[in-house]
Amino acid sequence: MPEFHKVPGTPMPVGPFCHASEQDGWVLLTGQMPTFPDDPEKPLPEGIEAQTTRVMENLKIVLNGLDLGLEHVLQCRCYLTEFERDFDPFNTVYKSYFTEDTRPARTTIGVTALAVGALVEIDMVAKRT
């Protein structure tokens, strides 16, 4: 049976979903927004670099709450509202979270809008070892 995780200390979901679902060691993390875990009403960080950092830190909180880390991540899906403008600075921040030989598979998609007016959202697939 699948498990549906709500992880304490993480940002409030911006919709009706859990932080992660899991079955047979596969963990699917809901896309995280650049919101703050301690204050969902706080304004979003300004700029793609700051928002990417906040999203990655939020994903780490979810992973850590499930006794996982970035080393367990096999795939990321990244969504950017300003793809052409933000792709390179987004990559600069994103790649700082993984070593060159442990970067997961990734898809990056340009979208017209994201919840809460975010510039970036990232979801992940991880696997327990």
Backbone as CSV, one residue per row, in Angstrom:
resi,resn,N_x,N_y,N_z,CA_x,CA_y,CA_z,C_x,C_y,C_z
1,MET,0.847,-1.194,0.000,0.000,0.000,0.000,0.884,1.246,0.000
2,PRO,0.497,2.244,-0.730,1.270,3.488,-0.719,1.138,4.212,0.620
3,GLU,2.182,4.976,0.922,2.173,5.852,2.095,2.132,7.288,1.596
4,PHE,1.428,8.135,2.312,1.323,9.551,1.959,1.869,10.350,3.133
5,HIS,2.971,11.044,2.883,3.709,11.706,3.956,3.402,13.199,4.031
6,LYS,3.119,13.648,5.231,3.118,15.074,5.571,4.282,15.247,6.529
7,VAL,5.274,16.014,6.122,6.517,16.113,6.872,6.497,17.363,7.749
8,PRO,6.643,17.208,9.072,6.673,18.379,9.960,7.845,19.308,9.614
9,GLY,7.621,20.601,9.788,8.678,21.578,9.579,8.877,21.994,8.129
10,THR,8.033,21.504,7.250,8.124,21.864,5.840,7.128,22.965,5.511
11,PRO,7.285,23.597,4.356,6.305,24.609,3.975,4.909,24.012,3.850
12,MET,3.920,24.823,4.145,2.529,24.408,3.978,2.278,24.145,2.494
13,PRO,1.644,23.012,2.137,1.291,22.803,0.734,0.375,23.922,0.243
14,VAL,0.576,24.321,-1.008,-0.241,25.395,-1.569,-1.508,24.843,-2.213
15,GLY,-1.721,23.549,-2.089,-2.911,22.904,-2.631,-3.224,21.646,-1.844
16,PRO,-4.222,20.869,-2.291,-4.643,19.677,-1.556,-3.796,18.449,-1.905
17,PHE,-2.592,18.366,-1.328,-1.708,17.238,-1.581,-0.740,17.056,-0.427
18,CYS,-0.076,15.897,-0.414,0.914,15.589,0.614,2.289,16.065,0.150
19,HIS,3.272,16.004,1.040,4.641,16.385,0.678,5.318,15.321,-0.175
20,ALA,4.973,14.058,0.063,5.569,12.960,-0.692,4.678,11.732,-0.578
21,SER,4.707,10.920,-1.616,4.055,9.617,-1.558,5.128,8.567,-1.817
22,GLU,4.889,7.362,-1.272,5.934,6.338,-1.309,5.322,4.961,-1.448
23,GLN,5.987,4.150,-2.266,5.636,2.737,-2.350,6.856,1.971,-2.832
24,ASP,7.107,0.835,-2.190,8.211,-0.057,-2.565,9.556,0.665,-2.622
25,GLY,9.772,1.628,-1.729,11.045,2.347,-1.675,11.152,3.517,-2.637
26,TRP,10.195,3.675,-3.530,10.163,4.825,-4.437,9.431,5.965,-3.742
27,VAL,10.046,7.137,-3.754,9.490,8.303,-3.078,9.319,9.417,-4.105
28,LEU,8.093,9.877,-4.248,7.787,10.968,-5.176,7.505,12.215,-4.368
29,LEU,8.364,13.213,-4.516,8.225,14.457,-3.767,7.407,15.453,-4.571
30,THR,6.412,16.012,-3.920,5.612,17.069,-4.526,6.505,18.265,-4.849
31,GLY,6.199,18.938,-5.934,6.947,20.141,-6.284,6.913,21.148,-5.152
32,GLN,8.072,21.690,-4.850,8.172,22.697,-3.799,8.247,24.087,-4.416
33,MET,7.681,25.014,-3.684,7.666,26.417,-4.059,8.704,27.156,-3.207
34,PRO,9.050,28.370,-3.584,10.027,29.127,-2.794,9.407,29.844,-1.596
35,THR,8.530,29.125,-0.895,7.905,29.678,0.302,8.735,29.293,1.528
36,PHE,8.499,29.973,2.612,9.278,29.766,3.825,8.536,28.831,4.777
37,PRO,9.234,27.813,5.311,8.573,26.859,6.206,7.966,27.498,7.444
38,ASP,8.614,28.527,7.964,8.160,29.125,9.217,7.127,30.227,9.031
39,ASP,6.930,30.694,7.791,5.990,31.791,7.560,5.485,31.764,6.117
40,PRO,4.392,31.025,5.851,3.880,30.911,4.488,3.396,32.238,3.892
41,GLU,3.177,33.234,4.730,2.715,34.536,4.240,3.867,35.485,3.903
42,LYS,5.075,35.127,4.270,6.242,35.958,3.996,6.427,36.097,2.486
43,PRO,6.784,37.276,2.005,6.998,37.444,0.562,8.068,36.478,0.047
44,LEU,7.902,36.045,-1.192,8.874,35.148,-1.807,10.217,35.851,-1.949
45,PRO,11.305,35.092,-1.921,12.611,35.696,-2.190,12.596,36.324,-3.589
46,GLU,13.396,37.344,-3.777,13.437,38.022,-5.078,14.497,37.401,-5.966
47,GLY,14.131,37.138,-7.209,15.070,36.655,-8.207,15.155,35.143,-8.269
48,ILE,15.573,34.661,-9.429,15.618,33.216,-9.663,16.638,32.512,-8.776
49,GLU,17.778,33.132,-8.512,18.787,32.480,-7.685,18.264,32.250,-6.269
50,ALA,17.689,33.271,-5.676,17.166,33.158,-4.307,15.988,32.188,-4.250
51,GLN,15.124,32.224,-5.252,13.986,31.309,-5.257,14.434,29.865,-5.467
52,THR,15.418,29.645,-6.324,15.926,28.286,-6.535,16.546,27.751,-5.250
53,THR,17.305,28.571,-4.573,17.895,28.159,-3.292,16.809,27.779,-2.301
54,ARG,15.776,28.598,-2.178,14.689,28.308,-1.231,13.984,27.004,-1.608
55,VAL,13.722,26.784,-2.888,13.067,25.548,-3.328,13.929,24.340,-2.993
56,MET,15.216,24.409,-3.298,16.105,23.277,-3.006,16.201,23.023,-1.502
57,GLU,16.251,24.076,-0.719,16.286,23.897,0.740,14.987,23.268,1.236
58,ASN,13.853,23.660,0.655,12.573,23.053,1.038,12.548,21.571,0.678
59,LEU,13.075,21.223,-0.488,13.135,19.815,-0.883,14.037,19.021,0.053
60,LYS,15.146,19.621,0.475,16.030,18.949,1.436,15.316,18.704,2.760
61,ILE,14.486,19.644,3.188,13.720,19.459,4.426,12.795,18.251,4.294
62,VAL,12.106,18.149,3.162,11.209,17.008,2.941,12.021,15.715,2.923
63,LEU,13.098,15.695,2.144,13.933,14.493,2.084,14.437,14.102,3.471
64,ASN,14.983,15.052,4.208,15.522,14.766,5.542,14.434,14.257,6.486
65,GLY,13.220,14.793,6.354,12.108,14.332,7.178,11.710,12.896,6.887
66,LEU,12.144,12.387,5.740,11.876,11.001,5.357,13.132,10.133,5.473
67,ASP,14.140,10.656,6.169,15.428,9.969,6.328,16.103,9.697,4.988
68,LEU,16.013,10.665,4.091,16.657,10.611,2.779,17.478,11.866,2.581
69,GLY,18.270,11.876,1.550,19.050,13.054,1.191,19.111,13.199,-0.317
70,LEU,19.786,14.236,-0.776,19.895,14.475,-2.210,20.576,13.316,-2.929
71,GLU,21.395,12.546,-2.225,22.057,11.402,-2.848,21.084,10.298,-3.249
72,HIS,19.850,10.352,-2.747,18.832,9.373,-3.098,17.986,9.803,-4.303
73,VAL,18.180,11.016,-4.772,17.350,11.570,-5.846,17.810,11.023,-7.194
74,LEU,16.847,10.505,-7.957,17.122,9.958,-9.282,16.654,10.870,-10.407
75,GLN,15.657,11.678,-10.145,15.125,12.551,-11.183,14.553,13.821,-10.573
76,CYS,14.714,14.919,-11.318,14.088,16.193,-10.965,13.333,16.710,-12.182
77,ARG,12.205,17.313,-11.906,11.479,18.064,-12.931,11.435,19.497,-12.445
78,CYS,11.884,20.394,-13.304,12.024,21.799,-12.942,11.149,22.633,-13.864
79,TYR,10.459,23.592,-13.286,9.540,24.441,-14.023,9.957,25.891,-13.836
80,LEU,10.139,26.603,-14.937,10.571,28.007,-14.901,9.557,28.862,-15.650
81,THR,9.147,29.976,-15.046,8.196,30.862,-15.718,8.881,31.802,-16.705
82,GLU,10.146,32.041,-16.526,10.923,32.914,-17.433,12.109,32.107,-17.958
83,PHE,11.823,31.113,-18.784,12.819,30.119,-19.171,14.076,30.744,-19.783
84,GLU,13.909,31.530,-20.807,15.081,32.086,-21.497,15.909,32.975,-20.583
85,ARG,15.265,33.789,-19.792,15.971,34.693,-18.891,16.656,33.949,-17.747
86,ASP,15.966,32.943,-17.199,16.395,32.354,-15.933,17.131,31.021,-16.047
87,PHE,17.179,30.405,-17.211,17.758,29.067,-17.329,19.206,29.014,-16.832
88,ASP,20.055,29.908,-17.278,21.469,29.865,-16.867,21.662,30.159,-15.383
89,PRO,21.064,31.234,-14.830,21.263,31.452,-13.390,20.610,30.357,-12.535
90,PHE,19.509,29.797,-13.002,18.898,28.664,-12.314,19.889,27.501,-12.244
91,ASN,20.518,27.186,-13.379,21.476,26.079,-13.423,22.653,26.296,-12.488
92,THR,23.110,27.526,-12.370,24.243,27.816,-11.486,23.915,27.410,-10.052
93,VAL,22.726,27.761,-9.583,22.327,27.400,-8.222,22.044,25.904,-8.133
94,TYR,21.272,25.382,-9.067,20.872,23.972,-9.037,22.085,23.053,-8.951
95,LYS,23.080,23.276,-9.806,24.212,22.348,-9.848,25.055,22.403,-8.567
96,SER,24.932,23.457,-7.796,25.694,23.542,-6.545,25.178,22.548,-5.495
97,TYR,24.018,21.970,-5.699,23.441,21.020,-4.749,23.844,19.568,-5.010
98,PHE,24.504,19.310,-6.138,24.894,17.950,-6.492,26.345,17.954,-6.941
99,THR,27.031,16.851,-6.674,28.362,16.721,-7.250,28.202,16.384,-8.728
100,GLU,29.218,16.664,-9.499,29.117,16.476,-10.947,28.782,15.029,-11.318
101,ASP,29.272,14.070,-10.562,29.029,12.671,-10.896,27.778,12.087,-10.230
102,THR,27.008,12.915,-9.514,25.767,12.411,-8.898,24.552,13.262,-9.256
103,ARG,24.648,13.987,-10.354,23.481,14.781,-10.771,22.398,13.858,-11.313
104,PRO,21.168,14.010,-10.795,20.080,13.141,-11.255,19.631,13.502,-12.670
105,ALA,18.887,12.583,-13.280,18.218,12.895,-14.545,17.324,14.108,-14.305
106,ARG,17.127,14.908,-15.356,16.367,16.137,-15.148,15.659,16.561,-16.420
107,THR,14.484,17.112,-16.233,13.742,17.788,-17.287,13.456,19.196,-16.791
108,THR,13.664,20.183,-17.654,13.355,21.567,-17.298,12.367,22.093,-18.326
109,ILE,11.279,22.645,-17.829,10.166,23.039,-18.674,9.829,24.502,-18.435
110,GLY,9.614,25.249,-19.502,9.116,26.612,-19.390,7.601,26.589,-19.286
111,VAL,7.068,27.299,-18.315,5.619,27.344,-18.077,5.153,28.797,-18.032
112,THR,3.865,28.999,-18.195,3.333,30.362,-18.207,3.143,30.941,-16.817
113,ALA,2.915,30.088,-15.817,2.707,30.584,-14.452,2.855,29.433,-13.476
114,LEU,3.150,29.784,-12.216,3.221,28.824,-11.117,2.431,29.373,-9.929
115,ALA,2.058,28.485,-9.034,1.336,28.892,-7.828,2.138,29.940,-7.069
116,VAL,1.471,30.756,-6.334,1.984,31.826,-5.472,2.891,32.817,-6.207
117,GLY,2.824,32.853,-7.533,3.636,33.786,-8.306,5.104,33.425,-8.358
118,ALA,5.431,32.159,-8.103,6.828,31.710,-8.078,7.442,31.737,-9.470
119,LEU,8.765,31.883,-9.500,9.532,31.803,-10.738,9.973,30.374,-11.025
120,VAL,10.006,29.519,-9.985,10.536,28.162,-10.123,9.788,27.204,-9.198
121,GLU,9.648,25.981,-9.663,9.138,24.868,-8.861,9.932,23.639,-9.272
122,ILE,10.238,22.781,-8.319,10.981,21.556,-8.598,10.314,20.410,-7.853
123,ASP,10.111,19.289,-8.550,9.698,18.062,-7.876,10.786,17.021,-8.081
124,MET,10.724,15.943,-7.314,11.786,14.935,-7.343,11.219,13.527,-7.218
125,VAL,12.003,12.588,-7.743,11.779,11.171,-7.510,13.038,10.639,-6.832
126,ALA,12.851,9.978,-5.706,13.982,9.408,-4.958,13.708,7.919,-4.731
127,LYS,14.773,7.204,-4.389,14.650,5.771,-4.126,15.451,5.426,-2.875
128,ARG,14.788,4.734,-1.958,15.494,4.244,-0.767,16.439,3.129,-1.189
129,THR,17.613,3.108,-0.567,18.582,2.056,-0.917,18.512,0.920,0.060
